[in-house]
Amino acid sequence: MKYKQFYRRNLPHIQPEDSVLFVTYRLFFKLPVEYYNIIRTMKADFYAKIKSLDKRKKELEEYKFEQKLFDFKDNFIGKFRNSPLWLKNKNIANIVKDSLFWGAQKRYDLFAFCIMPNHVHIVIRPLSKNKEPFPLQQIMYDHKHFTAIEANKILKRKGHFWQDEHYDHYIRNEKEFYNILNYIYMNPVKANLVETPEKWEHTYINDELL
């Protein structure tokens, strides 16, 4: 598998060519110190635990820990009461949907998304242009820039709409792919927004996957 390196806030990130990416991004708001303290403790405990393992076992445990850490972050943010919930506004959610669908087949294959009240999950595969995949950072910048402007018009406000950073993870195999699709599908139920996933109108799964 070939890799393409890109940078976000001066940190290197890897975007494998022809990769399927799971991306999560959220509205602009400040999280409490408690949130960061818990993450710091989780990381310290984990790395102390795997310190004596060989390289292969460390990589396996790090992969499992990455999933555990993401679950904690997503659950905390999804249930955080002191955040804006602008994405509950149907008009704003539709702006995000329309933007995601606009990019589909132009810049990426769109497999799934779920628009939660304060964050969004998407699964995409960037398409190639001039033998190079569309950079994820460009896809996200353009999408967030456009939707922020349009959403702020509805809200009659100015300033940051999205958090600058986003979480991205390249999906390694088919099993992980379907596990993530199920995670996205069940996310509104897990967050106690609806009793069944079918009742959440801001979820999309590509028909070819059903």
C-alpha positions in Angstrom: 0.0 0.0 0.0 1.4 3.4 -1.0 1.2 6.3 1.5 0.8 10.0 1.0 2.0 12.2 3.9 0.2 15.5 4.7 0.4 17.9 7.5 -2.2 19.3 9.9 -1.0 21.9 12.5 2.6 20.9 11.7 2.0 17.3 12.6 2.5 14.5 10.0 -0.5 12.4 9.1 -0.6 9.4 6.7 -3.3 9.1 4.0 -2.9 5.7 2.3 -3.7 5.8 -1.4 -7.2 4.3 -2.2 -7.9 4.2 1.5 -11.3 4.3 3.2 -11.2 6.9 6.0 -13.4 7.3 9.1 -13.5 11.0 10.0 -15.2 12.7 13.0 -15.4 16.5 13.4 -17.3 18.6 15.9 -18.7 22.1 16.5 -16.6 24.8 18.1 -16.8 24.7 21.9 -14.5 24.3 24.8 -14.3 21.0 26.7 -13.7 20.9 30.5 -10.4 20.3 32.1 -11.8 17.0 33.4 -12.0 15.6 29.9 -8.3 16.2 29.2 -7.3 14.9 32.6 -9.1 11.6 32.0 -7.5 11.2 28.6 -4.0 12.0 30.1 -4.5 9.4 32.8 -5.8 6.8 30.3 -2.7 7.3 28.1 -0.3 7.2 31.0 -1.8 4.0 32.4 -1.8 2.4 29.0 1.8 3.1 28.0 3.0 2.0 31.4 1.1 -1.2 30.9 2.6 -2.1 27.5 6.1 -0.9 28.2 7.6 -4.4 28.5 5.8 -5.8 25.4 7.5 -6.6 22.2 6.9 -4.4 19.1 4.2 -6.6 17.5 2.2 -6.9 20.7 2.6 -3.2 21.4 1.1 -2.4 17.9 -1.9 -4.7 18.6 -2.5 -3.2 22.0 -2.1 0.4 20.7 -4.8 -0.4 18.0 -7.2 -1.6 20.7 -6.4 1.4 22.9 -7.1 3.8 20.0 -10.6 2.3 19.7 -11.2 2.6 23.4 -10.0 6.1 23.5 -12.1 7.1 20.6 -15.2 5.6 22.2 -14.6 7.6 25.4 -14.1 10.9 23.5 -17.1 10.4 21.2 -19.3 9.4 24.1 -18.2 12.3 26.3 -18.7 14.8 23.4 -22.0 13.3 22.4 -23.4 13.7 25.9 -21.7 17.0 26.8 -24.4 19.4 27.8 -22.5 22.6 27.6 -21.9 22.5 23.9 -23.9 24.2 21.1 -26.4 21.9 19.4 -26.6 23.8 16.1 -26.7 20.6 14.1 -30.2 19.8 15.6 -31.5 22.6 13.4 -32.8 20.7 10.4 -31.9 23.5 8.0 -28.3 23.4 9.2 -28.2 19.6 9.1 -29.4 19.7 5.5 -26.6 22.2 4.6 -24.1 19.6 5.9 -25.8 16.8 4.1 -25.9 18.7 0.8 -22.2 19.5 1.1 -21.3 15.9 1.8 -23.4 14.7 -1.2 -21.9 17.4 -3.4 -18.4 16.0 -2.7 -19.5 12.4 -3.4 -18.3 11.2 -6.8 -16.4 14.5 -7.3 -13.8 14.2 -4.6 -14.6 11.0 -2.7 -16.8 7.9 -2.5 -19.3 8.5 0.3 -20.2 5.3 2.2 -21.9 6.7 5.3 -22.5 9.7 7.6 -24.3 10.5 10.8 -25.0 14.1 11.8 -25.3 14.3 15.6 -26.3 17.5 17.4 -22.8 18.7 18.0 -20.5 16.5 15.8 -20.5 14.5 12.6 -19.1 11.1 11.5 -18.3 10.3 7.9 -16.8 7.3 6.0 -15.2 8.3 2.7 -12.7 7.1 0.1 -10.9 10.0 -1.5 -10.8 9.8 -5.3 -7.7 10.3 -7.4 -6.9 13.4 -9.4 -3.8 13.4 -11.6 -2.8 10.1 -10.1 -2.9 11.5 -6.5 -5.8 11.1 -4.0 -7.6 14.3 -3.0 -5.9 15.3 0.2 -8.2 14.8 3.2 -7.2 18.1 4.7 -8.4 19.9 1.6 -11.7 18.0 1.5 -12.4 18.8 5.1 -11.3 22.5 4.8 -13.6 23.1 1.9 -16.5 21.3 3.4 -16.2 23.0 6.8 -15.6 26.4 5.3 -18.7 26.4 3.1 -21.0 24.9 5.7 -19.8 27.2 8.4 -20.6 30.3 6.3 -24.1 29.0 5.4 -24.9 27.8 8.9 -23.8 31.1 10.5 -26.2 32.9 8.1 -29.1 30.9 9.5 -27.9 31.4 13.1 -27.3 35.1 12.4 -23.9 34.9 14.0 -20.2 35.3 13.2 -17.2 33.4 14.3 -16.0 29.8 14.5 -18.6 27.2 13.7 -16.5 24.1 13.5 -13.5 23.0 15.7 -10.4 23.3 13.5 -9.1 19.8 14.3 -10.8 16.5 13.3 -10.2 12.9 14.0 -9.3 10.7 11.1 -8.6 7.0 10.9 -7.9 4.8 7.9 -9.9 1.6 7.9 -7.7 -1.5 7.6 -10.0 -4.3 6.6 -13.6 -5.3 5.8 -14.4 -6.3 9.4 -13.4 -3.0 10.8 -15.3 -1.2 8.0 -18.6 -2.8 8.9 -18.0 -2.4 12.6 -17.6 1.4 12.0 -20.7 1.5 9.9 -22.6 -0.2 12.7 -21.1 2.3 15.2 -22.2 5.2 13.1 -25.7 3.7 12.6 -26.2 3.1 16.3 -24.6 6.4 17.5 -28.0 8.3 17.9 -29.3 5.4 20.0 -26.2 5.2 22.1 -26.5 9.0 22.8 -30.2 8.5 23.9 -31.5 10.6 21.0 -33.8 8.0 19.6 -35.0 4.5 20.6 -34.2 2.9 17.2 -31.6 4.0 14.6 -34.2 4.2 11.9 -35.8 7.2 13.7 -32.7 9.4 13.3 -33.2 11.3 10.0 -29.6 12.5 9.7 -28.0 9.1 9.1 -27.0 7.9 5.6 -25.7 4.5 4.6 -24.8 4.0 0.9 -27.5 1.8 -0.7 -24.8 -0.5 -2.2 -23.8 -1.5 1.3 -27.3 -2.6 2.4 
